[in-house]
């Protein structure tokens, strides 16, 4: 198999025909080894997209938000279906992008402080220890120029 995939040269409306049509005696038109090789990418894509959604969605008790989240569970399957109609290289890009974007977002989210709300309505921040002012690479904030309020 190559990165162009079985959709190379297909008519715009029939890019998924490689999996839907041309079966002979239970064998797909590409043969089982190539068909399985091209179907692995959409499976990885659906799994990576589902994991990304699960890791990135905030947990909530709001029933309306939970219903929206339930509807969003269909999106990885739709993206997997779309990946059957595009060159295999695009599926590789989507999988790698999912992994890198999710990993980066989780690292950034875990490095930020978390504000907890107390019953009195005030928020307290638990920030990671800050570096000494002299150790930072940023310059200190400047005073406002005169005439700007």
Residue pairs with C-beta under 8 A, 6 or more apart in sequence:
1 34
1 37
1 38
1 88
2 88
3 87
3 88
3 89
3 92
4 87
4 88
4 89
5 38
5 86
5 87
5 88
5 89
5 91
6 18
6 19
6 30
6 34
6 38
7 15
7 16
7 18
7 85
7 86
7 87
8 87
10 17
10 18
15 84
15 85
15 86
16 84
16 85
18 28
18 29
18 30
18 35
18 38
19 28
19 35
19 39
19 84
21 29
22 28
22 29
23 29
28 35
30 38
38 88
41 83
41 88
41 91
41 92
41 95
42 80
42 81
42 83
42 84
42 91
43 80
44 91
44 95
45 76
45 79
45 80
45 83
45 91
45 94
45 95
45 98
46 76
46 77
46 79
46 80
47 76
48 94
48 95
48 98
48 99
48 102
49 75
49 76
49 79
49 80
49 94
49 98
50 73
50 76
51 102
52 98
52 101
52 102
53 72
53 73
53 75
53 76
55 102
55 106
56 102
56 105
56 106
57 69
57 72
60 66
60 69
79 94
83 90
83 91
83 94
111 128
113 125
113 126
113 127
113 128
114 125
114 126
115 123
115 124
115 125
115 126
116 123
116 124
116 126
117 123
118 124
133 140
